[in-house]
Amino acid sequence: MKSPSLTIGVEEEYQIIDPETRELQSYITQILEDERLVLGQVKPELHQSIVEVGTTVCHTPQDVRAQLIELRRSVMELAARKGLKIAAAGTHPFSHWANQEITPLERYLGTREAMAQLAQQLLIFGTHVHIGIEDRDFLIDCSNVSRYVLPHILCLSTSSPFWIGHDTGLKSYRSAVFRAFPRTGLPPYIASWSAYQHYLQTLVTTGCIPDGSKVWWDVRPHWKYPTLEFRVCDVCTRVEEAVCIAAILQALVFKLWKLRRDNMTFRVYPAELIEENKWRAVRYGLGGKLIDFGRETEKPAKDLIREFIEWFLGDVLDELGTRKEVEYAFHILEHGSSADRQLETFHRTGDLRAVVDQLIVETAEGVVVPPEPKARPAERPIAFRPVSEVQVPVVISAAGEPSSSLASPAGD
């Protein structure tokens, strides 16, 4: 039984920020208008205030780190030419979705037409990780089994506690917003590759979707490329967090392959049970409890995540040479996810602008040397944004769409 290639591809969605107001800035077409042919790995997304990057096919988490550092640096430099900043978080702390312009490209205008106001509200930012699996039978098996640990991985990546100026009480509000779209969340059990193909073809034939790119499950066998795509995560604020998540998912796939090679597997649990853990991850993140369904008991999320890494993945990390990258998760367990850090800053300062400033700095960690902080004029802390301040967005004229060199088109 041939081992999967275990190649890695990572997509990240960033916020474009006005450094004076700390609001989102709808400016992606202007940023890319002169550079898009040079930076084929940088492209727009549904909203003009989002810029997406994608690595090429990587073989190790170390390769992922090098590419993400370069991509973040390139995007930051492009934004800086327009006097703008880049931040990575699952939601913006206070900018309102109704103020954001839709990117005037056919695919995004089509999404807005199909999804109506839900498309306008989809002002969220994620990290997507592709792991190369060439054997289609194992691809489906891995998709089914890996669902169990998606809540654990989401806990590590949570970065969206705020929504239009409110502390939502959720660590991943992005997950709640995205759930309004069809064909999202945990996937059902898939019986076989042919069953999956029949499902997609039925949706295409009946006019539900144009192709498999419109199935947005938390993990999905990619409709076009030989990869299993994990889409459950909020965008990772720090580069090291993204590298850690990618390394964990690569190790997970390798461990599941070794089990299958030895005619073993991990128990497949019903999606409705895993959904209970998904909700706990969304609501409480690392600060809550997850259910160990094997023991039928709940335990602190941190304990189960540590057990998952040490007990389940531990024996493949040295073989892959990724122990350092995977065990960065222990740093996250000790110091909190991005959502935890954002909330700590807000509780300390009472100012959501300070949260944005923190996100800008953390997004650049390991990428560029942050400039010396400048004194800011006194500002009224932003905690809530009245709905009366919302303005109706205006869509600007169309611009060309850059190509992507990742194994999967960004947003697909």
N, C-alpha and C positions, 0 to 999 in steps of 0.2 A: 504494500500500500504506500503510494508515493506521498511524501509530506507536502503540505501546501507551501507556496512560496513565502507566505507571511509578510509580503510587502506591505508597506504602510503609506497611506495618503491622508493628509489632514487638511480640512477646510476650516477657516476661522472667519467670523463676521465681526467687524469692528464698527464702532460709533465714530462719526465725524463730529467734532466738537468745536464750537466757537469759544476760544479761551477767555473771552471777556464775560460773556453771559453764562457760559457753561452749558448752554442749550445745544441740542442737536442742530446741525447745519445741513440743509439739503443741497449738497454741492458735489456729488460724485461725478456727474458728467463733466463738470468744469475741471475737476481734478484730473480726470483721465483723458481729456480731449486731445492733449498733445503727447501723452505718454503711453496710450493703450497698446500701441504696436510694439513698444519696447518691453513693457511689463505684461506679458501675456498671462501671467499668473495672478493678476489683479483685475477684478471686474466689479461691476455694479451689482446691486441686488434689488429687491422689490421696491424699497424706499431709497430715495436719493441721499438720505443721511446714513446709509450703510455702505461700507466697502468690504468686499469679500476677497480673501486670498486663498490659494490652494497650492500645496506643495506638489512637486512632481512625484513620481513613484520612488519611495524611499525603502531601504532594506533594513534599517535599524533606527531605533529611537534617537540615536546620536545624529543620524542624517536628518531626522525630523527637526531636531533642535537647531542645527545649522541653517536649514532652510527657513524655519519660522523666524529666526533672528534676522536673517537677510530680508525676508518679506516684510516683517514689521518695520524694519529700518527704512525700506524703500517707501512704504506707505506713509510713514511719518515724515519723510523728506518731501514727498509729493504734497502732503497736506500742509506742511510748513511753508511751502512756496505760496500758498494762498492764505497764510496766517492762521491756519487751523491746527487742531490737535486730534489725536487718535486715542480712543479708550476702548477697553474690552470688558464688557459686562453683559449679562443676559437681558437686562432692560436698562434704559436710562432712568436715573433717579427721579426726574421731574418733567422732562419734555413730554408734551401731549401728542399722541398719535395723530390727532386731527390736523395738526400743523405741518405734517410731513408730506412732501410731494412724492408721488409715485414716479419711479423711473420710467421715462417715456419710450420704452421698447416694447415690441409686440408681445413678447412672452409675459411681461409684467402687467401690461394693460389688459391682456387676456385674463390674467389671474384676478385682477380687480373686477372685471366684468363678470367672471364666473362666481366669485366669492363675495361680491358686493362690499358692504362696510367691513366685513370680517377681514378682507385684504388690507384695508386701511389701518385696522387695529393691530395688524400683525407686525408690530414694531419690536421685534425680538431678535436676539443674536445668539447663535449657537456654535458649537464645535462639532464637526462631523469627522469620524475616523473610519477609513476603509482599511480592511485587512484582506490581503490576497489569498483566495481559496479557489483553486482550479477545479477540484472535484465537486460536481454539483450535488451529489448525494450528501457528502459531508457538509457542504455549504448550507443545505437545508437543516441537517441535524444540528449543526453548530448554532444556527439561528434559533431553533427551538430551545436548546439547552441554555444558551447564553442569556435568555430573557430573565432568568432567575436573579442574576447579579446586576442587572441594569439599575435597580434602585440604589444599590451600594455604590456604584460608580457615579450616579447622579449626585449623591451626597457629597462626594469629593469635589464636584465641579460647580455646585450651586453658586450663582453670582447675580441673582435677580430678586432682591428682597423689596425693591421699591417699584411703584407704578404711578405715574403722573402725580408725583409729590406725596404719595402716601406710603407709610410703612405697612405693607400688606399683611404682615404676620406670616408670610410664606417665605421660604428660603429660595424657591425657584418659581417665581410668578410667571416666568417665561413658559414653563410647562403648562400652566393653567390657561394662558392666552392661546398657545398653540393647539390646545385640546379642542378649541372651537372649530378648527378645520376638520373636514372629513378625512378618514384614512390616516389618522394619527394615533399616538399612544402605543401601548404594547400590541404587538401583532398576535394574531391567533396562531394556534398550532398549525403547521403546514405539513401535510402528509408526505409530499414528495416534490421534486423539482417540476415534474409534469403537472402536478396539481397547482403549483404556484403559477406556472405558465398559463394554465387554463383560466385561473382567476384573473390574471392580467388581461388576457385576450378577451374574456367576457366583458370586462369593464371598457376596453377599447371598442369592441364591436357594438356595444349598446350606447356608446357616446358618453360614458361617464368620465373618461379620461382620454387624452390623446396618446399617452404612452405611460410606461411604468414609473416615470419620474414624478408623477402626481400621487404616488403612494408614499406617505411620509411617516411610516412607522418608526418607533424608537430604535429598532434594528431591522434591517431589510436586506435580503439578497438583492444585490443591485440588478436592475433590469437589463443592463447593457454590458457591464464589465464583470470579470470574475472576482468580485470582492463581496465581503459582508460589510455593510455600512452601518456603523453605530451612530445614531442621531440623537441620543437621549440627553446629551450634556448641554448645559449652559456654556457659552463661550468662556474659556479659561482666561482669567485676567493676566496671570503671569505665564511666561513662556514655559517655565519649569512645570507648572501644573498641566499644561497641554501635553508636554513630553511624557509626563507621568501617566496620564490617561491613555495615551497611545501605547506606551509600553505595557500597561496592564492589559489592554485589549489584545495586543499581540500575544502576550503570555497566555491569556485565557484561551485563545484559539489554538495555540500550540498544545496546551494541556489537554484540551478536549480532543484534539487529533490523536494524541498519544493514548488516551483512554480508548478511543474508537479502534485504533490499531491493535490494541490488546483485547478487543471484543468486550469493552466495558463502556459505560457512559454515566453521566450524572442524571439523576432522576429528573424527569420533565414534569413540571408542575403546571396546573391550569392557569391561564392568564388572569382569571378573576381573583385568584389568591395572590399572585404577584402584584396585581393592582393595589392590594392593600399596602404592600411595602412601597410601591411607587408613590402613593399618596403620602405616606409618612416621610419619605425623602423630600417630596415637594414642600410639605408643611414645615418639617422640623430640621431637615438636613442632618448634619452631624450631631446636633443637639438632642435628637430624639431616639426612639427605639425602632428596631426592625424585627420582624418575626422570623425566627428560625423554624421553617415549616417541617423540617425533619424531626426536630425535637418538640414541635408544637408549643413553642414558648417565645416570648419576646425578650430581647436583650438590647443593651445600648448599641446604637448603630456603629459607634467606634469599635466596639469589641468584635462585632461580626465582620466588619471590614478588615480589621487586623487579622482575624482568623482566616478570612478568605485569601489574603495575601500570603500569610505565613504557612498555613496548612495546605491550601489548595494549589497555590501557584509556586510555592517555595522551591519545589524540586526541579522546576524548569528554568528558573531565573539565571542560574550560572551557565546553563547550557546555551541560553540565548545571549548571555553577557549583558543583561539588563537589570541586574539587581539594584544598582544605584538609582536608576531612573524609576523603577517600580516602588522602591522603598522611600522615595520622596513623599509617598502617600502618608507615611508616618509623621512627616513634618506637617502635612495638612491636618492630620488628626490632632496634633498637639496645638497648632496655632490657629486652626480654623480655616474654613473656605473663604473665598472672596466675599460671599454674602455675610459671613460672620464679621469680617473686617469692615465691611461697609457699615453694618449696623453699629459696630463699636465706635466708628468715627462719627456717625450721626448722633448717637447718644451722648458722645463727649462734646460735640460742637453745636448740636442743634441746627446745623446748616448743611443742606444737601449739596450746596456748591463745594463744600469741603470734601464731600464724598466723591464728586466728580474729579476734583483735583487729585485725590488719592488714586483714583482709577487711572488717570493719565500717567501718574508716576509709576504705578505698579505695572502697567502695560509696557512701559519702556524698560523695566528692570532686565538687566542682562542684554539689552538691545543697544541703548545709547546711554551716555552719561547725562543724568538729569541736570539742567541748568540750575544755578543758584536761585533759590526762591526769592521772588520780589515781593515787596510789601504791597498789600492790596488795600484799596480804599474801603472804608467801612461799608458793609452791605447788609441789607435786611436778610436774615437767614430765610432760606426757602424750605418750608416744610410742607405746605399745601399749595396747590395751584387751582384757583377757582375755575369752574367750567366756563364761566362768563368770559374768560380771557381767550378762549379757543377761537381761532380763525379758520375759515374754510380754505383748504389748500388749493393751489392753482398748479396744474400740470404744465410743464414747460415743453418746448418743442423736442422732437425726437433726436437722438444721437446714436451713433453706431455702438455696437456691443463688442467688447474685446473678447478674444477667445481665451479658453482656459487650457493649461497644459496638465491639469490633474487628470487622473484616470477616470474621474467622474465629473460631469459639468456641475459647477457650483449651483446650489439651489435645487438640483434635480433629485 
